[in-house]
């Protein structure tokens, strides 16, 4: 059907943002778990920061390639 948009790409970006937000909240909890100025959760926090960064980077790139560029191309074709 012409003009129909598949929302899966936008929904996947929403899921990535929800996961990143959850990892942020878990990071707050881990920061509170430190005892005597020694935080044994630091490696896990670093892992979550890197994982969140990778997820966001991949999700935004996917959104840009599959949704944004395609949508802009359809708009240009419709105006012609």
Backbone as JSON, one array per atom type, in Angstrom:
{
  "sequence": "XXXXXXXXXXXXXXXXXXXXXXXXXXXXXXXXXXXXXXXXXXXXXXXXXXXXXXXXXXXXXXXXXXXXXXXXXXXXXXXX",
  "N": [[0.84, -1.18, 0.0], [0.72, 2.11, -0.96], [2.25, 4.86, 0.7], [2.03, 3.86, 3.23], [3.52, 3.49, 6.39], [5.98, 1.63, 8.0], [6.14, 1.03, 11.35], [8.12, -0.26, 12.81], [10.89, 0.33, 12.92], [11.0, 2.83, 14.23], [9.82, 2.04, 16.64], [11.73, 0.25, 17.57], [13.82, 1.97, 18.21], [12.64, 3.31, 20.32], [12.5, 1.22, 22.18], [15.24, 0.8, 22.61], [15.91, 3.21, 23.86], [14.41, 2.94, 26.2], [15.69, 0.75, 27.38], [18.23, 1.84, 27.79], [17.57, 3.82, 29.63], [16.77, 2.22, 31.76], [19.23, 0.99, 32.35], [20.59, 3.2, 33.26], [19.22, 3.76, 35.63], [19.83, 1.44, 37.08], [22.53, 1.86, 37.31], [22.59, 4.01, 39.1], [21.79, 2.67, 41.41], [23.93, 0.91, 41.73], [25.95, 2.72, 42.26], [25.32, 3.43, 44.83], [26.04, 1.18, 46.17], [28.62, 1.16, 46.98], [31.18, 0.65, 49.38], [32.97, 2.06, 52.03], [34.43, 3.96, 50.48], [35.09, 2.37, 48.35], [34.18, 1.09, 45.43], [32.92, -1.67, 44.24], [31.38, -2.18, 42.09], [32.16, -0.78, 39.9], [33.4, -1.83, 37.46], [31.16, -3.05, 36.25], [29.47, -0.88, 35.9], [30.95, 0.58, 34.02], [30.86, -1.22, 31.9], [28.09, -1.12, 31.34], [27.81, 1.55, 30.51], [29.33, 1.54, 28.16], [27.89, -0.38, 26.7], [25.38, 0.86, 26.51], [26.07, 3.11, 25.01], [26.87, 1.88, 22.61], [24.45, 0.6, 21.84], [22.75, 2.84, 21.48], [24.12, 4.19, 19.44], [24.01, 2.31, 17.33], [21.23, 2.05, 17.07], [20.38, 4.66, 16.39], [21.75, 5.02, 13.99], [20.58, 3.0, 12.44], [17.92, 3.92, 12.43], [18.29, 6.33, 11.05], [19.21, 5.42, 8.53], [17.2, 3.65, 7.6], [14.72, 4.8, 8.05], [14.59, 7.68, 8.22], [16.05, 8.67, 5.91], [14.73, 7.26, 3.88], [12.13, 8.21, 4.19], [12.5, 10.93, 3.62], [13.24, 10.69, 0.94], [10.87, 9.72, -0.18], [9.24, 11.93, 0.22], [10.43, 13.82, -1.49], [9.99, 12.58, -3.95], [7.21, 12.67, -4.04], [6.72, 15.35, -4.25], [7.64, 15.95, -6.74]],
  "CA": [[0.0, 0.0, 0.0], [1.55, 3.32, -0.99], [2.06, 5.82, 1.78], [1.99, 3.2, 4.54], [4.82, 3.52, 7.06], [6.2, 0.54, 8.94], [6.62, 1.67, 12.58], [9.04, -1.13, 13.55], [12.17, 1.0, 13.13], [10.81, 3.83, 15.29], [9.57, 1.31, 17.88], [12.99, -0.32, 18.07], [14.56, 3.06, 18.84], [11.98, 3.54, 21.61], [12.95, 0.14, 23.08], [16.63, 1.07, 22.96], [15.9, 4.3, 24.84], [13.9, 2.39, 27.47], [16.76, -0.07, 27.97], [19.27, 2.75, 28.25], [17.06, 4.45, 30.84], [16.85, 1.2, 32.81], [20.63, 0.83, 32.74], [20.94, 4.38, 34.04], [18.67, 3.58, 36.98], [20.63, 0.41, 37.73], [23.81, 2.51, 37.64], [22.39, 4.76, 40.35], [21.77, 1.7, 42.52], [25.28, 0.41, 41.92], [26.75, 3.77, 42.9], [25.0, 3.39, 46.26], [26.53, -0.07, 46.74], [30.02, 1.29, 47.37], [31.47, 0.63, 50.82], [34.27, 2.58, 52.45], [35.02, 4.6, 49.31], [35.51, 1.34, 47.41], [32.98, 0.68, 44.7], [33.24, -2.89, 43.5], [30.5, -2.25, 40.92], [32.68, 0.1, 38.85], [33.52, -2.5, 36.14], [29.84, -3.27, 35.67], [28.98, 0.43, 35.45], [31.66, 0.89, 32.78], [30.28, -2.09, 30.87], [26.77, -0.6, 30.97], [27.99, 2.79, 29.75], [29.76, 1.18, 26.81], [26.79, -1.07, 26.03], [24.37, 1.87, 26.19], [26.6, 3.91, 23.91], [26.81, 1.06, 21.4], [23.05, 0.43, 21.47], [22.23, 4.11, 20.95], [24.79, 4.45, 18.17], [23.45, 1.39, 16.33], [19.82, 2.36, 16.87], [20.23, 5.92, 15.66], [22.21, 4.79, 12.62], [19.53, 2.22, 11.79], [16.79, 4.83, 12.22], [18.65, 7.29, 10.01], [19.31, 4.76, 7.23], [16.0, 2.95, 7.15], [13.48, 5.54, 8.23], [14.71, 9.1, 7.91], [16.43, 8.87, 4.5], [13.67, 6.73, 3.02], [11.0, 9.13, 4.29], [12.85, 12.14, 2.87], [13.2, 10.35, -0.47], [9.46, 9.63, -0.57], [8.72, 13.3, 0.16], [10.95, 14.44, -2.71], [9.3, 11.97, -5.09], [5.82, 13.1, -4.03], [6.68, 16.76, -4.67], [8.0, 16.04, -8.17]],
  "C": [[0.88, 1.24, 0.0], [1.22, 4.25, 0.17], [2.03, 5.2, 3.16], [3.4, 3.17, 5.11], [4.89, 2.36, 8.04], [6.82, 1.12, 10.22], [7.67, 0.87, 13.33], [10.35, -0.43, 13.85], [12.05, 2.04, 14.25], [10.56, 3.15, 16.64], [10.85, 0.71, 18.44], [13.85, 0.76, 18.74], [13.96, 3.4, 20.2], [12.4, 2.47, 22.62], [14.39, 0.35, 23.53], [16.71, 2.16, 24.02], [15.4, 3.81, 26.19], [14.97, 1.54, 28.15], [17.87, 0.81, 28.53], [18.85, 3.44, 29.54], [17.11, 3.48, 32.01], [18.28, 0.99, 33.28], [21.11, 2.03, 33.56], [20.44, 4.24, 35.48], [19.43, 2.51, 37.76], [21.98, 0.99, 38.14], [23.7, 3.33, 38.9], [22.43, 3.82, 41.55], [23.17, 1.18, 42.8], [26.18, 1.45, 42.57], [26.51, 3.79, 44.41], [25.59, 2.16, 46.94], [27.99, 0.01, 47.18], [30.18, 1.35, 48.88], [32.86, 1.17, 51.08], [35.07, 3.15, 51.29], [35.6, 3.59, 48.32], [34.25, 0.85, 46.7], [33.33, -0.5, 43.8], [32.38, -3.04, 42.25], [31.01, -1.42, 39.75], [32.87, -0.61, 37.51], [32.17, -2.73, 35.47], [29.24, -1.96, 35.18], [29.65, 0.82, 34.13], [31.12, 0.05, 31.63], [28.93, -1.55, 30.41], [26.87, 0.69, 30.17], [28.39, 2.48, 28.32], [28.65, 0.48, 26.03], [25.7, -0.08, 25.62], [24.81, 2.71, 25.0], [26.51, 3.15, 22.59], [25.37, 0.89, 20.92], [22.48, 1.71, 20.85], [22.84, 4.42, 19.58], [24.19, 3.59, 17.06], [22.0, 1.74, 16.02], [19.6, 3.63, 16.08], [20.68, 5.76, 14.21], [21.15, 4.02, 11.83], [18.32, 3.09, 11.47], [17.08, 5.78, 11.07], [18.64, 6.63, 8.63], [17.97, 4.24, 6.72], [14.73, 3.77, 7.23], [13.61, 6.97, 7.72], [15.02, 9.33, 6.43], [15.34, 8.4, 3.56], [12.48, 7.68, 3.01], [11.27, 10.42, 3.51], [12.81, 11.88, 1.37], [11.76, 10.26, -0.98], [8.84, 11.03, -0.68], [9.18, 14.0, -1.12], [10.23, 13.89, -3.94], [7.86, 12.44, -5.17], [5.7, 14.54, -4.52], [6.95, 16.9, -6.16], [6.8, 15.81, -9.07]]
}
